[in-house]
Amino acid sequence: MTDDDMTPLDPNFGERFDRQPRPACQLYIVSPPAFTPTFADTLKAALDGGPVAAFQLRLKNVSDDAILRACEALLPVCNAADVAFILNDRADLAAKAGADGVHLGQGDGSIADARKLLGPDAQIGRTCHDSRHLAMEAGEQGADYVAFGAFHDTTTKPSHYRPTPDILTWWTTISQLPCVAIGGIFPENAAPIVAAGADFIAVVRAVWDHPDGAGAGVAAFGKVLNWG
């Protein structure tokens, strides 16, 4: 089955059902594409800016040793702040580094294999683009969360997929599995995504490119996430 085989999503789907209460939407921050020697300090500043649930290290086109060195530098920062440390793509390196979990793209191996490497307590996420079918498949395969996106234009990881917030409402109506919204999310455009039911919003440039620093970038989400 593919999404083409499924009934088109009704924008008012969620209004027809009693949705179960869920925790408030949380912030999930993803690393910039390059790791620098000073980034551990930058990450600490970000985590000091407000409540962050998870940090994902996403480095492309670098050696395994470089990824492991970055993990070694950044894991203690996340542990000290009680923030989950997720490694992108590589379950094998996540296991070696002692990460809290791994985020798998559609071509990054099976959830079952990742679970064998990382154990029952690891957080394993799966990219599902704009696909209800892929999300249901990930849930059936044992993912701990599903990720939809890109919701907006993004230069971090350009994508032709453009889900609408309705998919978040649909997912949180039919499943208790958490969902992550990603792609070009900033404080000024996050409200409809949060209102639609995202359990987490994953952000990149909004934090690292903030003119007043990474801590201010995190703090800027306080209003839309109702930090009080």
N, C-alpha and C positions, 0 to 999 in steps of 0.2 A: 504493500500500500504506500502511496505517496500523498502529499497534500492535495494533489490534483484529484485524487479519488475521494476526498473528504468533502462534506457539505461546506459551502462557504461560511466563513465565520460571521455570525450575527453580532453587530456592534453592541446590541443590548442583551447579549447572552447572559451576562452575570446578573442582570436585574431579575431574571426569571427564577433564580435559585437563592436559597439561604446559604450564604458563604460562611464557612467556619472562621472564627476569630484567628488572626495571625499576629505574630510580633510586629512591631513597627519596622518600617523599612530602615535598613542599615547601609552604611557606606563601605564599599569594597574598592580599594585603590590598587591600581596596576602600575608597575614600574615604567619609567621612560625606557626607550629602546636601548640605551647605552648605560653601562655601569661605570662610574668614575670612582676614584679613591675616596672622594668626599661624600659619596652618596649615602653612606650610613648615617652621617650627621643630618643630611637632608631628610632622610626617612624619619629619623627621630623627631625632627621639627614638625613633620607632617603629622605624626602620631600624637604629638603634644597639642595639635590644633583642635582636637575634638574626638568623639568616639568613632573609632574605625574597627570594623569587624574582621576584616581580612586584608592581607597584602599579597599580591601575586607578582612574582618575579618573572618577567617575560623578556628574555634576551634572545635575539635571533642572530644567526650567522656568526656564532662565537664557539670556541672550543668547549668541550666538556669540562676541562680543568678551569676555564674562566667562569663557567656557571657555578661550579662547586666552590670556587673561591668567593664568588659573590654571595652564595648561600651562607658560607662560613661567617662573612662579615655582617650579614643582615638578619640572620636567624636570631641572634641574641637581642637585637633591637626589638624585633617583634615579640619575642618571649617576654621581655621585660615589660612590654605594654599589654600583654595578654591578647595579642592580635594573631590570628591564624596566618601561618606562612604557607602559601600555595605556590608551587612551581608550575610553570607553563610547559605543556607538551610532553615532558620526559618523566615518566613514572620511575624509570630506573635510577635517574639522578635524584629524584625526590626521595627515594628510599636511601640512597647513599648519604644524602645530606641530612636526613632526619627531618624533612619537611612535614608539615601537618597534612599535606595533601597535594593533589595534582589537578591541573585543569587540562582536559583533553579536547583537542579539536577533532573534527570528524575523521581526520587521517592519522591520528596519533595513537592508534592501538586500541585494544578493547578495554572496556571497563573491568571485565573479569580478570584480565591479566594484571591490570593496575592494582586491583584489590589483592591479588595473590602477593604482589610485591610489597604493598604498603600496609596490609592488614585491615581488620574490620573497623578500626576507629578512624582511619584516614578519611579526609574529605575529598571526594572525587567529583569534579564537575565536568560537564560536557557541553560544548558549543552546539547549539541547535538552530542558529541563524533565524529564519522566520518560519520554521517548520513545526507544526503541531505533531506531525508523524515522528520526526526525529526526537522530539521531547518525550513523547510517550515511549518510544523505543529506549531512550536513555533511562527513563524511570524503571522500565521492565528489566533492564540490564544491571540495575543496582547503583546508578548514579546518586550522589547526595544532593546535587543541585543541577539545574539546567540553565543555560544562558541563551538569551535571545538578543539579537542585534544584527546590524547596527541601526539604532533608532534615528540617528541623525548623521549628517555628513561627518566624516572623520578622516584626518590625515594620519592618525596613529597606525591604523590598520584598515586601509580602504576596503570597503565592502559594497557589493551591489545589492545585498539583502537589506530590505527596509520594512521590518515588521511595524505594525501600528500598536499602540498601547492596548488595543483590544485583546491581543494574544496573551497579555499578562492577566487580564481579567478572566479570560477563558481558563488559563492554566490554574490560577488560584481558586477557581470554582470547582475544578474537577480533581485537583491533586493537592495533597499536603506537602509535597516535595518543594523546597524553596526554589525560586526563580531569580535569576540575575538579569538585569537589563544593562546593556552596554552599547557604546557607540556615540561619540559626540555629545555626551551628557555634561551639562554645566548647571550651576544653580538656577539660571534664568529659564532653562527649558525642562527642568527635572520634574516640576509639579505634576503634569499630566501622567507621567510614568509612575510616580509614587502613588497618585490617586488611583491608577488602574490596578495596582496591587503588587508592584515589584517588591520582592522581599529584600533585595539588595540592588543598589545602583553602583555599577563599576565605572570608575572615572580615571582619566589619565591626565590630559593636558590641563584640565580645570584645577588640578593640584600643582603639578610641577611647573606649569607656565604662569602661575598666578604672579602678578607684578609685585606683590608684597611677600612672596615666599610661600613655601609649601604648607606651613602651618596655617597661614591665612587662607590658602586654597581649600583646606579641609574645613576650617571654621565657616567658610562662606556657605556651606551646605546646611548649617545649623537651622536656618529658618524653614527650609523646605522639608527637612527631616524632623522638625519639631523637637529640637534638643532642649528648648526652654531656656 
